[in-house]
Amino acid sequence: MGISVKLDRVLLDRGMSLTELSERVGVTIANLSVLKTGKAKAIRFSTLEAICKELDCQPGDILFFEDEAAAVNAAE
Amino acid sequence: MRAIGKGSLSSILAVGLHVTRIILFIALFGLSIAMIFMPLIGAAGALFSGSDNIDISVGRSDYFDVAYNFIAVLVMLYVVTRLLEILKTLRFGSPFVKENADRFRQVGYALLIGEGAKFVFSFLGLIFGTDIDIDIELIAWLAIIAVFVLSEVFTEGARMKEEQDLTV
């Protein structure tokens, strides 16, 4: 998928663990792991809002768009 | 009526299907024995053909009947087994999985083979001039189409379930 999640980087910047974030936003660690590892297929606005609120960041700090086709073409 | 648990429709269906499976196994066993011994019975019939009291002749239509019923029972056994597997996933609370879509498709193909066998045996009956009586049922064909539609619904359902599971 073209969207990549950089949650681990933001967590590292804030010095917060996944467990702590899980407790603060009320999302299970399993679900946050799914998000962190890029396996998630969708994210609810409510979840994104809660994460951004707790990490004091913007959605764009967590989610990035990477054009995979362009990256492949550039590599070739 | 509850979907899962004791007294639910799925548990009643599961019991019914288990009983049906046992009956089908017995039928398959009986037909296997018949297939093995029919040539012997035929030979014995030819041996006693002179006697007025004994009539154990085995005709061509008998072979067709046994062969067709053997295939029909095999198809039914396959369908019942697949349905039991589907019901098992329902009991565990996760029926919308890709495996169930595949199982429904397999059931569809099995029923298709069963109905195809009807055509083949009818055709063979015509060729060999046997009096085999096999009807072509429109309802059965509609049921096969319904199973394939159900399979597609389950494919989409499984995809939606996966998406739902991976929505954070």
gemmi code that builds the backbone of each chain (N, CA, C; Angstrom):
import gemmi

chains = {
    "A": [
        ("MET", (0.843, -1.199, 0.000), (0.000, 0.000, 0.000), (0.875, 1.245, 0.000)),
        ("GLY", (0.395, 2.315, -0.618), (1.166, 3.548, -0.750), (1.297, 4.363, 0.522)),
        ("ILE", (0.438, 4.066, 1.503), (0.493, 4.824, 2.761), (1.372, 4.083, 3.759)),
        ("SER", (2.378, 4.775, 4.300), (3.198, 4.136, 5.331), (2.997, 4.875, 6.660)),
        ("VAL", (3.148, 4.122, 7.735), (2.911, 4.662, 9.080), (4.242, 4.810, 9.803)),
        ("LYS", (4.469, 5.980, 10.334), (5.736, 6.248, 11.038), (5.472, 6.474, 12.532)),
        ("LEU", (4.587, 5.657, 13.065), (4.212, 5.818, 14.476), (5.408, 5.591, 15.398)),
        ("ASP", (6.230, 4.610, 15.051), (7.379, 4.289, 15.912), (8.336, 5.482, 16.043)),
        ("ARG", (8.478, 6.216, 14.935), (9.390, 7.368, 14.949), (8.853, 8.478, 15.864)),
        ("VAL", (7.545, 8.723, 15.766), (6.917, 9.753, 16.609), (6.966, 9.329, 18.076)),
        ("LEU", (6.736, 8.051, 18.310), (6.794, 7.534, 19.692), (8.202, 7.727, 20.266)),
        ("LEU", (9.196, 7.462, 19.426), (10.593, 7.606, 19.842), (10.902, 9.070, 20.177)),
        ("ASP", (10.410, 9.967, 19.328), (10.615, 11.408, 19.560), (9.992, 11.864, 20.878)),
        ("ARG", (8.829, 11.283, 21.176), (8.100, 11.702, 22.388), (8.556, 10.907, 23.613)),
        ("GLY", (9.371, 9.898, 23.394), (9.833, 9.057, 24.503), (8.697, 8.274, 25.145)),
        ("MET", (7.762, 7.847, 24.317), (6.594, 7.135, 24.829), (6.576, 5.696, 24.288)),
        ("SER", (6.167, 4.793, 25.153), (6.087, 3.396, 24.694), (4.709, 3.123, 24.082)),
        ("LEU", (4.640, 2.021, 23.357), (3.371, 1.633, 22.720), (2.319, 1.303, 23.784)),
        ("THR", (2.790, 0.704, 24.866), (1.872, 0.333, 25.963), (1.255, 1.588, 26.577)),
        ("GLU", (2.101, 2.596, 26.779), (1.622, 3.845, 27.378), (0.608, 4.525, 26.449)),
        ("LEU", (0.937, 4.552, 25.163), (0.028, 5.158, 24.186), (-1.306, 4.401, 24.159)),
        ("SER", (-1.186, 3.088, 24.242), (-2.378, 2.232, 24.237), (-3.309, 2.588, 25.400)),
        ("GLU", (-2.700, 2.771, 26.566), (-3.508, 3.114, 27.757), (-4.133, 4.502, 27.618)),
        ("ARG", (-3.358, 5.408, 27.036), (-3.846, 6.793, 26.929), (-4.964, 6.954, 25.901)),
        ("VAL", (-4.838, 6.277, 24.757), (-5.860, 6.463, 23.707), (-6.992, 5.431, 23.778)),
        ("GLY", (-6.807, 4.420, 24.605), (-7.862, 3.421, 24.757), (-7.976, 2.479, 23.570)),
        ("VAL", (-6.848, 2.238, 22.913), (-6.805, 1.262, 21.809), (-5.889, 0.122, 22.254)),
        ("THR", (-6.248, -1.095, 21.950), (-5.445, -2.228, 22.414), (-4.035, -2.204, 21.793)),
        ("ILE", (-3.099, -2.814, 22.501), (-1.714, -2.872, 22.001), (-1.677, -3.640, 20.676)),
        ("ALA", (-2.513, -4.676, 20.605), (-2.557, -5.484, 19.373), (-2.931, -4.610, 18.180)),
        ("ASN", (-3.941, -3.751, 18.379), (-4.373, -2.870, 17.281), (-3.316, -1.821, 16.954)),
        ("LEU", (-2.663, -1.301, 17.991), (-1.612, -0.310, 17.743), (-0.413, -0.957, 17.036)),
        ("SER", (-0.156, -2.217, 17.374), (0.929, -2.957, 16.704), (0.609, -3.141, 15.224)),
        ("VAL", (-0.668, -3.439, 14.960), (-1.114, -3.585, 13.559), (-0.854, -2.288, 12.807)),
        ("LEU", (-1.152, -1.167, 13.485), (-0.939, 0.152, 12.867), (0.553, 0.431, 12.688)),
        ("LYS", (1.322, 0.138, 13.731), (2.758, 0.445, 13.723), (3.518, -0.357, 12.667)),
        ("THR", (3.106, -1.598, 12.510), (3.818, -2.469, 11.558), (3.326, -2.306, 10.107)),
        ("GLY", (2.353, -1.408, 9.936), (1.865, -1.129, 8.576), (0.925, -2.187, 8.030)),
        ("LYS", (0.376, -3.023, 8.921), (-0.566, -4.059, 8.453), (-2.002, -3.531, 8.382)),
        ("ALA", (-2.242, -2.386, 9.015), (-3.608, -1.840, 9.062), (-4.094, -1.481, 7.663)),
        ("LYS", (-5.389, -1.765, 7.440), (-5.984, -1.434, 6.138), (-6.728, -0.116, 6.203)),
        ("ALA", (-7.105, 0.290, 7.424), (-7.817, 1.561, 7.588), (-7.621, 2.057, 9.015)),
        ("ILE", (-7.789, 3.365, 9.173), (-7.715, 3.947, 10.520), (-8.915, 4.869, 10.710)),
        ("ARG", (-9.561, 4.715, 11.855), (-10.735, 5.554, 12.133), (-10.264, 6.970, 12.465)),
        ("PHE", (-11.089, 7.945, 12.089), (-10.767, 9.329, 12.440), (-10.638, 9.476, 13.962)),
        ("SER", (-11.516, 8.780, 14.695), (-11.496, 8.890, 16.163), (-10.173, 8.387, 16.733)),
        ("THR", (-9.641, 7.293, 16.149), (-8.353, 6.745, 16.607), (-7.224, 7.718, 16.278)),
        ("LEU", (-7.268, 8.220, 15.035), (-6.231, 9.150, 14.585), (-6.243, 10.415, 15.453)),
        ("GLU", (-7.452, 10.869, 15.742), (-7.605, 12.076, 16.568), (-7.009, 11.843, 17.961)),
        ("ALA", (-7.327, 10.678, 18.538), (-6.831, 10.365, 19.889), (-5.310, 10.236, 19.899)),
        ("ILE", (-4.759, 9.597, 18.889), (-3.295, 9.423, 18.808), (-2.614, 10.796, 18.653)),
        ("CYS", (-3.140, 11.612, 17.734), (-2.552, 12.938, 17.496), (-2.637, 13.799, 18.756)),
        ("LYS", (-3.748, 13.673, 19.482), (-3.945, 14.460, 20.709), (-2.904, 14.065, 21.763)),
        ("GLU", (-2.720, 12.739, 21.912), (-1.795, 12.256, 22.948), (-0.339, 12.496, 22.571)),
        ("LEU", (-0.048, 12.406, 21.276), (1.348, 12.586, 20.839), (1.648, 14.033, 20.438)),
        ("ASP", (0.616, 14.873, 20.521), (0.734, 16.288, 20.166), (1.378, 16.439, 18.776)),
        ("CYS", (0.738, 15.839, 17.815), (1.267, 15.909, 16.451), (0.124, 16.021, 15.445)),
        ("GLN", (0.463, 16.111, 14.189), (-0.527, 16.176, 13.109), (-0.627, 14.802, 12.432)),
        ("PRO", (-1.771, 14.524, 11.807), (-1.880, 13.228, 11.093), (-0.746, 13.018, 10.094)),
        ("GLY", (-0.308, 14.110, 9.487), (0.781, 14.017, 8.505), (2.118, 13.609, 9.113)),
        ("ASP", (2.240, 13.736, 10.440), (3.482, 13.297, 11.101), (3.519, 11.770, 11.233)),
        ("ILE", (2.347, 11.183, 11.198), (2.243, 9.720, 11.389), (2.082, 8.988, 10.044)),
        ("LEU", (1.269, 9.582, 9.171), (0.975, 8.931, 7.892), (1.708, 9.610, 6.735)),
        ("PHE", (2.291, 8.791, 5.874), (3.018, 9.307, 4.706), (2.554, 8.580, 3.453)),
        ("PHE", (2.529, 9.321, 2.377), (2.193, 8.682, 1.107), (3.486, 8.442, 0.321)),
        ("GLU", (3.656, 7.183, -0.098), (4.819, 6.843, -0.918), (4.317, 6.254, -2.224)),
        ("ASP", (4.652, 6.891, -3.314), (4.227, 6.385, -4.621), (5.108, 5.191, -4.988)),
        ("GLU", (4.563, 3.996, -4.767), (5.357, 2.762, -4.979), (5.776, 2.596, -6.437)),
        ("ALA", (4.851, 2.906, -7.344), (5.149, 2.757, -8.777), (6.292, 3.684, -9.175)),
        ("ALA", (6.228, 4.945, -8.652), (7.285, 5.914, -8.976), (8.620, 5.464, -8.393)),
        ("ALA", (8.564, 4.890, -7.184), (9.788, 4.410, -6.527), (10.411, 3.263, -7.323)),
        ("VAL", (9.569, 2.381, -7.825), (10.054, 1.244, -8.629), (10.670, 1.745, -9.929)),
        ("ASN", (9.962, 2.705, -10.563), (10.476, 3.278, -11.816), (11.813, 3.975, -11.604)),
        ("ALA", (11.925, 4.697, -10.482), (13.163, 5.413, -10.181), (14.314, 4.430, -9.965)),
        ("ALA", (13.990, 3.314, -9.318), (15.015, 2.289, -9.034), (15.515, 1.634, -10.326)),
        ("GLU", (14.592, 1.495, -11.295), (14.966, 0.887, -12.571), (15.767, 1.875, -13.435)),
    ],
    "B": [
        ("MET", (-34.432, -17.478, 17.098), (-33.552, -18.631, 17.362), (-32.082, -18.206, 17.291)),
        ("ARG", (-31.302, -18.666, 18.239), (-29.892, -18.269, 18.278), (-29.120, -18.852, 17.095)),
        ("ALA", (-28.056, -18.131, 16.717), (-27.247, -18.605, 15.584), (-26.229, -19.646, 16.024)),
        ("ILE", (-25.690, -19.455, 17.225), (-24.697, -20.423, 17.729), (-25.042, -20.829, 19.163)),
        ("GLY", (-24.434, -21.923, 19.597), (-24.667, -22.412, 20.954), (-25.691, -23.528, 20.982)),
        ("LYS", (-25.977, -23.980, 22.228), (-26.901, -25.103, 22.389), (-28.312, -24.715, 21.959)),
        ("GLY", (-28.966, -25.616, 21.243), (-30.342, -25.376, 20.810), (-30.454, -24.439, 19.624)),
        ("SER", (-29.327, -23.994, 19.105), (-29.364, -23.093, 17.945), (-29.609, -23.888, 16.665)),
        ("LEU", (-29.974, -23.150, 15.631), (-30.259, -23.796, 14.349), (-29.018, -24.511, 13.812)),
        ("SER", (-27.844, -23.866, 13.992), (-26.608, -24.476, 13.473), (-26.281, -25.790, 14.193)),
        ("SER", (-26.547, -25.832, 15.511), (-26.255, -27.080, 16.235), (-27.222, -28.183, 15.816)),
        ("ILE", (-28.490, -27.803, 15.572), (-29.475, -28.799, 15.102), (-29.074, -29.301, 13.713)),
        ("LEU", (-28.671, -28.351, 12.866), (-28.228, -28.719, 11.514), (-27.009, -29.631, 11.566)),
        ("ALA", (-26.090, -29.298, 12.487), (-24.870, -30.106, 12.618), (-25.212, -31.537, 13.006)),
        ("VAL", (-26.148, -31.692, 13.952), (-26.564, -33.046, 14.365), (-27.175, -33.786, 13.168)),
        ("GLY", (-28.058, -33.084, 12.459), (-28.705, -33.680, 11.276), (-27.688, -34.093, 10.225)),
        ("LEU", (-26.697, -33.226, 10.014), (-25.678, -33.522, 8.998), (-24.781, -34.680, 9.434)),
        ("HIS", (-24.481, -34.748, 10.753), (-23.672, -35.871, 11.258), (-24.404, -37.205, 11.035)),
        ("VAL", (-25.707, -37.187, 11.328), (-26.515, -38.407, 11.134), (-26.538, -38.760, 9.640)),
        ("THR", (-26.750, -37.734, 8.817), (-26.780, -37.955, 7.357), (-25.459, -38.546, 6.878)),
        ("ARG", (-24.370, -38.021, 7.445), (-23.039, -38.510, 7.024), (-22.852, -39.996, 7.364)),
        ("ILE", (-23.340, -40.363, 8.543), (-23.232, -41.782, 8.939), (-24.049, -42.654, 7.964)),
        ("ILE", (-25.279, -42.184, 7.678), (-26.144, -42.931, 6.747), (-25.469, -43.044, 5.375)),
        ("LEU", (-24.863, -41.947, 4.940), (-24.200, -41.951, 3.623), (-22.991, -42.892, 3.609)),
        ("PHE", (-22.267, -42.931, 4.727), (-21.130, -43.860, 4.815), (-21.612, -45.311, 4.693)),
        ("ILE", (-22.725, -45.590, 5.376), (-23.290, -46.949, 5.315), (-23.729, -47.259, 3.875)),
        ("ALA", (-24.394, -46.261, 3.253), (-24.860, -46.440, 1.860), (-23.676, -46.671, 0.921)),
        ("LEU", (-22.610, -45.897, 1.156), (-21.421, -46.030, 0.306), (-20.797, -47.424, 0.467)),
        ("PHE", (-20.774, -47.876, 1.724), (-20.251, -49.214, 2.010), (-21.094, -50.282, 1.301)),
        ("GLY", (-22.413, -50.119, 1.402), (-23.335, -51.066, 0.759), (-23.171, -51.078, -0.757)),
        ("LEU", (-23.043, -49.894, -1.321), (-22.884, -49.795, -2.778), (-21.545, -50.368, -3.240)),
        ("SER", (-20.503, -50.168, -2.403), (-19.184, -50.734, -2.731), (-19.262, -52.251, -2.782)),
        ("ILE", (-19.953, -52.806, -1.776), (-20.130, -54.276, -1.733), (-20.926, -54.749, -2.952)),
        ("ALA", (-21.968, -53.973, -3.266), (-22.807, -54.324, -4.431), (-21.975, -54.307, -5.711)),
        ("MET", (-21.101, -53.300, -5.833), (-20.270, -53.197, -7.038), (-19.310, -54.378, -7.162)),
        ("ILE", (-18.828, -54.840, -5.983), (-17.891, -55.969, -6.000), (-18.626, -57.274, -6.347)),
        ("PHE", (-19.810, -57.447, -5.713), (-20.483, -58.749, -5.843), (-21.464, -58.854, -7.013)),
        ("MET", (-21.782, -57.724, -7.629), (-22.756, -57.783, -8.733), (-22.324, -58.698, -9.893)),
        ("PRO", (-21.048, -58.640, -10.287), (-20.638, -59.563, -11.354), (-20.789, -61.029, -10.938)),
        ("LEU", (-20.511, -61.292, -9.633), (-20.649, -62.666, -9.121), (-22.113, -63.099, -9.131)),
        ("ILE", (-22.973, -62.168, -8.691), (-24.415, -62.466, -8.679), (-24.900, -62.709, -10.114)),
        ("GLY", (-24.357, -61.890, -11.023), (-24.710, -62.052, -12.438), (-24.324, -63.426, -12.955)),
        ("ALA", (-23.112, -63.835, -12.545), (-22.622, -65.155, -12.975), (-23.482, -66.263, -12.397)),
        ("ALA", (-23.851, -66.089, -11.088), (-24.701, -67.087, -10.437), (-26.064, -67.136, -11.116)),
        ("GLY", (-26.565, -65.965, -11.492), (-27.853, -65.870, -12.169), (-27.846, -66.640, -13.477)),
        ("ALA", (-26.721, -66.512, -14.191), (-26.589, -67.216, -15.473), (-26.557, -68.717, -15.248)),
        ("LEU", (-25.940, -69.111, -14.094), (-25.813, -70.531, -13.740), (-27.183, -71.162, -13.477)),
        ("PHE", (-28.056, -70.353, -12.757), (-29.382, -70.887, -12.406), (-30.465, -70.453, -13.390)),
        ("SER", (-30.067, -70.027, -14.547), (-31.051, -69.478, -15.485), (-32.084, -70.522, -15.922)),
        ("GLY", (-31.750, -71.762, -15.797), (-32.670, -72.832, -16.185), (-33.770, -73.063, -15.174)),
        ("SER", (-33.511, -72.682, -13.905), (-34.474, -72.944, -12.842), (-35.619, -71.935, -12.861)),
        ("ASP", (-36.841, -72.380, -12.606), (-38.000, -71.487, -12.618), (-38.144, -70.706, -11.315)),
        ("ASN", (-37.664, -71.278, -10.205), (-37.876, -70.662, -8.883), (-36.885, -69.537, -8.591)),
        ("ILE", (-35.751, -69.579, -9.188), (-34.717, -68.586, -8.869), (-34.559, -67.595, -10.027)),
        ("ASP", (-34.683, -66.279, -9.654), (-34.485, -65.246, -10.674), (-33.530, -64.188, -10.100)),
        ("ILE", (-32.250, -64.358, -10.322), (-31.276, -63.403, -9.809), (-30.440, -62.833, -10.957)),
        ("SER", (-31.110, -62.467, -11.985), (-30.381, -61.912, -13.123), (-30.003, -60.447, -12.849)),
        ("VAL", (-28.811, -60.095, -13.292), (-28.340, -58.712, -13.137), (-28.198, -58.109, -14.528)),
        ("GLY", (-29.024, -57.111, -14.774), (-29.017, -56.490, -16.098), (-28.090, -55.291, -16.167)),
        ("ARG", (-27.989, -54.728, -17.365), (-27.117, -53.575, -17.585), (-27.599, -52.361, -16.771)),
        ("SER", (-28.933, -52.214, -16.696), (-29.488, -51.068, -15.964), (-29.147, -51.136, -14.474)),
        ("ASP", (-29.008, -52.373, -13.951), (-28.625, -52.520, -12.536), (-27.214, -51.975, -12.303)),
        ("TYR", (-26.316, -52.289, -13.235), (-24.943, -51.756, -13.129), (-24.959, -50.227, -13.193)),
        ("PHE", (-25.761, -49.696, -14.125), (-25.867, -48.231, -14.254), (-26.422, -47.620, -12.977)),
        ("ASP", (-27.471, -48.271, -12.435), (-28.101, -47.767, -11.203), (-27.093, -47.695, -10.065)),
        ("VAL", (-26.355, -48.776, -9.876), (-25.390, -48.851, -8.775), (-24.274, -47.818, -8.987)),
        ("ALA", (-23.784, -47.747, -10.217), (-22.693, -46.806, -10.513), (-23.146, -45.370, -10.297)),
        ("TYR", (-24.366, -45.052, -10.776), (-24.873, -43.693, -10.604), (-25.086, -43.375, -9.130)),
        ("ASN", (-25.695, -44.310, -8.401), (-25.943, -44.078, -6.971), (-24.646, -43.946, -6.186)),
        ("PHE", (-23.616, -44.688, -6.612), (-22.306, -44.600, -5.962), (-21.766, -43.168, -6.102)),
        ("ILE", (-21.839, -42.634, -7.311), (-21.362, -41.259, -7.553), (-22.219, -40.252, -6.769)),
        ("ALA", (-23.533, -40.464, -6.784), (-24.446, -39.552, -6.076), (-24.147, -39.537, -4.576)),
        ("VAL", (-23.921, -40.720, -4.009), (-23.624, -40.800, -2.569), (-22.275, -40.152, -2.265)),
        ("LEU", (-21.296, -40.366, -3.153), (-19.981, -39.737, -2.974), (-20.124, -38.212, -2.966)),
        ("VAL", (-20.894, -37.693, -3.916), (-21.119, -36.238, -4.002), (-21.798, -35.742, -2.730)),
        ("MET", (-22.821, -36.465, -2.290), (-23.559, -36.057, -1.086), (-22.654, -36.066, 0.140)),
        ("LEU", (-21.811, -37.090, 0.217), (-20.877, -37.212, 1.341), (-19.912, -36.029, 1.359)),
        ("TYR", (-19.434, -35.685, 0.169), (-18.502, -34.557, 0.036), (-19.184, -33.249, 0.464)),
        ("VAL", (-20.420, -33.055, -0.008), (-21.169, -31.831, 0.315), (-21.437, -31.750, 1.818)),
        ("VAL", (-21.880, -32.859, 2.393), (-22.192, -32.877, 3.830), (-20.934, -32.574, 4.652)),
        ("THR", (-19.801, -33.150, 4.255), (-18.547, -32.908, 4.979), (-18.167, -31.434, 4.915)),
        ("ARG", (-18.285, -30.841, 3.716), (-17.954, -29.406, 3.567), (-18.903, -28.543, 4.412)),
        ("LEU", (-20.199, -28.904, 4.405), (-21.172, -28.132, 5.184), (-20.878, -28.229, 6.678)),
        ("LEU", (-20.433, -29.404, 7.120), (-20.073, -29.567, 8.536), (-18.884, -28.689, 8.897)),
        ("GLU", (-17.924, -28.600, 7.966), (-16.760, -27.734, 8.199), (-17.188, -26.261, 8.289)),
        ("ILE", (-18.141, -25.888, 7.430), (-18.642, -24.496, 7.464), (-19.354, -24.227, 8.791)),
        ("LEU", (-20.167, -25.188, 9.214), (-20.885, -25.025, 10.483), (-19.920, -24.958, 11.663)),
        ("LYS", (-18.803, -25.672, 11.550), (-17.795, -25.654, 12.615), (-17.231, -24.232, 12.769)),
        ("THR", (-16.947, -23.579, 11.637), (-16.416, -22.213, 11.721), (-17.476, -21.267, 12.294)),
        ("LEU", (-18.747, -21.558, 12.004), (-19.836, -20.736, 12.554), (-19.891, -20.893, 14.071)),
        ("ARG", (-19.692, -22.136, 14.531), (-19.713, -22.385, 15.975), (-18.570, -21.666, 16.681)),
        ("PHE", (-17.434, -21.538, 15.987), (-16.285, -20.831, 16.563), (-16.420, -19.315, 16.392)),
        ("GLY", (-17.498, -18.897, 15.758), (-17.795, -17.461, 15.652), (-17.093, -16.717, 14.536)),
        ("SER", (-16.534, -17.441, 13.569), (-15.874, -16.740, 12.464), (-16.215, -17.380, 11.115)),
        ("PRO", (-17.481, -17.227, 10.694), (-17.856, -17.867, 9.415), (-17.349, -17.124, 8.172)),
        ("PHE", (-17.098, -15.821, 8.325), (-16.680, -15.058, 7.144), (-15.168, -15.121, 6.950)),
        ("VAL", (-14.734, -16.290, 6.488), (-13.320, -16.497, 6.162), (-13.240, -17.001, 4.722)),
        ("LYS", (-12.085, -16.785, 4.133), (-11.921, -17.153, 2.727), (-12.122, -18.663, 2.509)),
        ("GLU", (-11.735, -19.447, 3.532), (-11.857, -20.908, 3.431), (-13.325, -21.316, 3.199)),
        ("ASN", (-14.245, -20.592, 3.855), (-15.662, -20.932, 3.687), (-16.157, -20.591, 2.282)),
        ("ALA", (-15.640, -19.491, 1.740), (-15.988, -19.145, 0.354), (-15.517, -20.262, -0.578)),
        ("ASP", (-14.295, -20.759, -0.316), (-13.763, -21.876, -1.121), (-14.607, -23.132, -0.931)),
        ("ARG", (-15.021, -23.377, 0.328), (-15.844, -24.566, 0.603), (-17.171, -24.497, -0.140)),
        ("PHE", (-17.789, -23.327, -0.143), (-19.060, -23.183, -0.869), (-18.846, -23.418, -2.365)),
        ("ARG", (-17.716, -22.916, -2.860), (-17.419, -23.118, -4.285), (-17.228, -24.615, -4.561)),
        ("GLN", (-16.536, -25.302, -3.634), (-16.332, -26.755, -3.796), (-17.662, -27.497, -3.772)),
        ("VAL", (-18.567, -27.040, -2.888), (-19.909, -27.648, -2.831), (-20.612, -27.442, -4.179)),
        ("GLY", (-20.486, -26.246, -4.713), (-21.084, -25.954, -6.021), (-20.550, -26.865, -7.106)),
        ("TYR", (-19.227, -27.029, -7.129), (-18.612, -27.907, -8.141), (-19.041, -29.365, -7.948)),
        ("ALA", (-19.127, -29.775, -6.674), (-19.541, -31.163, -6.392), (-20.965, -31.405, -6.890)),
        ("LEU", (-21.853, -30.428, -6.615), (-23.244, -30.561, -7.079), (-23.305, -30.552, -8.608)),
        ("LEU", (-22.419, -29.757, -9.178), (-22.341, -29.693, -10.642), (-21.924, -31.064, -11.201)),
        ("ILE", (-20.960, -31.688, -10.538), (-20.518, -33.030, -10.958), (-21.670, -34.025, -10.815)),
        ("GLY", (-22.410, -33.902, -9.685), (-23.556, -34.799, -9.451), (-24.596, -34.670, -10.550)),
        ("GLU", (-24.926, -33.423, -10.893), (-25.919, -33.189, -11.953), (-25.360, -33.591, -13.320)),
        ("GLY", (-24.056, -33.342, -13.505), (-23.402, -33.756, -14.755), (-23.457, -35.269, -14.921)),
        ("ALA", (-23.265, -35.975, -13.783), (-23.316, -37.445, -13.806), (-24.696, -37.928, -14.254)),
        ("LYS", (-25.732, -37.169, -13.835), (-27.098, -37.512, -14.261), (-27.201, -37.493, -15.788)),
        ("PHE", (-26.653, -36.406, -16.368), (-26.668, -36.270, -17.833), (-25.924, -37.422, -18.495)),
        ("VAL", (-24.718, -37.698, -17.960), (-23.868, -38.751, -18.539), (-24.585, -40.094, -18.489)),
        ("PHE", (-25.186, -40.399, -17.318), (-25.846, -41.706, -17.184), (-27.118, -41.775, -18.027)),
        ("SER", (-27.804, -40.639, -18.152), (-28.989, -40.626, -19.037), (-28.565, -40.919, -20.470)),
        ("PHE", (-27.457, -40.260, -20.860), (-26.935, -40.427, -22.217), (-26.490, -41.875, -22.462)),
        ("LEU", (-25.751, -42.412, -21.472), (-25.292, -43.811, -21.591), (-26.486, -44.765, -21.643)),
        ("GLY", (-27.514, -44.410, -20.835), (-28.727, -45.231, -20.826), (-29.378, -45.268, -22.199)),
        ("LEU", (-29.366, -44.108, -22.848), (-29.941, -44.045, -24.207), (-29.133, -44.892, -25.190)),
        ("ILE", (-27.794, -44.782, -25.057), (-26.912, -45.517, -25.973), (-27.078, -47.028, -25.807)),
        ("PHE", (-27.058, -47.459, -24.538), (-27.101, -48.910, -24.282), (-28.524, -49.458, -24.175)),
        ("GLY", (-29.495, -48.554, -24.321), (-30.881, -49.013, -24.326), (-31.367, -49.557, -23.003)),
        ("THR", (-30.822, -49.017, -21.890), (-31.289, -49.464, -20.575), (-32.444, -48.582, -20.133)),
        ("ASP", (-33.242, -49.084, -19.172), (-34.424, -48.327, -18.741), (-34.124, -47.498, -17.489)),
        ("ILE", (-32.967, -46.879, -17.469), (-32.587, -46.073, -16.304), (-33.415, -44.788, -16.294)),
        ("ASP", (-33.995, -44.475, -15.127), (-34.919, -43.345, -15.029), (-34.256, -42.208, -14.245)),
        ("ILE", (-33.734, -41.231, -14.969), (-33.071, -40.103, -14.302), (-33.691, -38.802, -14.810)),
        ("ASP", (-34.224, -38.013, -13.860), (-34.854, -36.747, -14.240), (-33.836, -35.615, -14.195)),
        ("ILE", (-34.028, -34.666, -15.065), (-33.214, -33.454, -15.028), (-34.041, -32.390, -14.300)),
        ("GLU", (-33.573, -31.978, -13.110), (-34.358, -31.061, -12.287), (-33.843, -29.630, -12.381)),
        ("LEU", (-34.761, -28.744, -12.715), (-34.407, -27.321, -12.836), (-34.060, -26.734, -11.461)),
        ("ILE", (-34.781, -27.190, -10.444), (-34.554, -26.675, -9.086), (-33.116, -26.980, -8.629)),
        ("ALA", (-32.624, -28.166, -8.982), (-31.258, -28.540, -8.608), (-30.248, -27.590, -9.250)),
        ("TRP", (-30.497, -27.235, -10.520), (-29.585, -26.302, -11.197), (-29.637, -24.918, -10.574)),
        ("LEU", (-30.842, -24.506, -10.163), (-30.975, -23.212, -9.481), (-30.253, -23.239, -8.134)),
        ("ALA", (-30.326, -24.382, -7.456), (-29.635, -24.536, -6.166), (-28.125, -24.427, -6.364)),
        ("ILE", (-27.626, -25.008, -7.446), (-26.183, -24.936, -7.742), (-25.774, -23.479, -7.973)),
        ("ILE", (-26.597, -22.775, -8.738), (-26.306, -21.351, -8.990), (-26.332, -20.578, -7.661)),
        ("ALA", (-27.309, -20.901, -6.817), (-27.424, -20.228, -5.514), (-26.175, -20.460, -4.674)),
        ("VAL", (-25.634, -21.681, -4.727), (-24.422, -21.997, -3.952), (-23.235, -21.184, -4.459)),
        ("PHE", (-23.137, -21.041, -5.774), (-22.036, -20.245, -6.344), (-22.187, -18.761, -5.972)),
        ("VAL", (-23.445, -18.276, -5.979), (-23.689, -16.881, -5.565), (-23.287, -16.705, -4.097)),
        ("LEU", (-23.664, -17.688, -3.281), (-23.313, -17.668, -1.850), (-21.803, -17.645, -1.667)),
        ("SER", (-21.115, -18.394, -2.504), (-19.652, -18.435, -2.447), (-19.063, -17.050, -2.710)),
        ("GLU", (-19.627, -16.361, -3.711), (-19.150, -15.002, -4.020), (-19.450, -14.039, -2.874)),
        ("VAL", (-20.636, -14.224, -2.268), (-21.007, -13.383, -1.120), (-20.012, -13.594, 0.022)),
        ("PHE", (-19.652, -14.847, 0.241), (-18.692, -15.168, 1.314), (-17.302, -14.629, 0.993)),
        ("THR", (-16.930, -14.639, -0.282), (-15.628, -14.068, -0.668), (-15.593, -12.591, -0.295)),
        ("GLU", (-16.665, -11.890, -0.645), (-16.744, -10.460, -0.335), (-16.847, -10.258, 1.182)),
        ("GLY", (-17.633, -11.108, 1.833), (-17.777, -11.031, 3.293), (-16.445, -11.233, 4.004)),
        ("ALA", (-15.663, -12.182, 3.508), (-14.347, -12.456, 4.106), (-13.415, -11.256, 3.920)),
        ("ARG", (-13.511, -10.648, 2.720), (-12.672, -9.469, 2.460), (-13.067, -8.327, 3.403)),
        ("MET", (-14.381, -8.131, 3.571), (-14.861, -7.050, 4.448), (-14.483, -7.312, 5.904)),
        ("LYS", (-14.559, -8.600, 6.293), (-14.213, -8.967, 7.669), (-12.732, -8.695, 7.930)),
        ("GLU", (-11.909, -9.057, 6.954), (-10.465, -8.831, 7.089), (-10.178, -7.331, 7.209)),
        ("GLU", (-10.877, -6.557, 6.384), (-10.690, -5.104, 6.422), (-11.131, -4.546, 7.773)),
        ("GLN", (-12.242, -5.092, 8.269), (-12.763, -4.659, 9.566), (-11.774, -5.009, 10.687)),
        ("ASP", (-11.231, -6.226, 10.595), (-10.263, -6.670, 11.614), (-9.007, -5.814, 11.602)),
        ("LEU", (-8.638, -5.343, 10.409), (-7.404, -4.558, 10.293), (-7.672, -3.053, 10.285)),
        ("THR", (-8.867, -2.691, 10.752), (-9.156, -1.267, 10.934), (-8.893, -0.903, 12.386)),
        ("VAL", (-8.021, 0.079, 12.561), (-7.615, 0.453, 13.931), (-8.465, 1.620, 14.407)),
    ],
}
model = gemmi.Model(1)
for chain_id, residues in chains.items():
    chain = gemmi.Chain(chain_id)
    for i, (resn, *xyz) in enumerate(residues, 1):
        res = gemmi.Residue()
        res.name, res.seqid = resn, gemmi.SeqId(i, " ")
        for name, pos in zip(("N", "CA", "C"), xyz):
            atom = gemmi.Atom()
            atom.name, atom.element = name, gemmi.Element(name[0])
            atom.pos, atom.b_iso = gemmi.Position(*pos), 0.0
            res.add_atom(atom)
        chain.add_residue(res)
    model.add_chain(chain)
structure = gemmi.Structure()
structure.add_model(model)
structure.setup_entities()
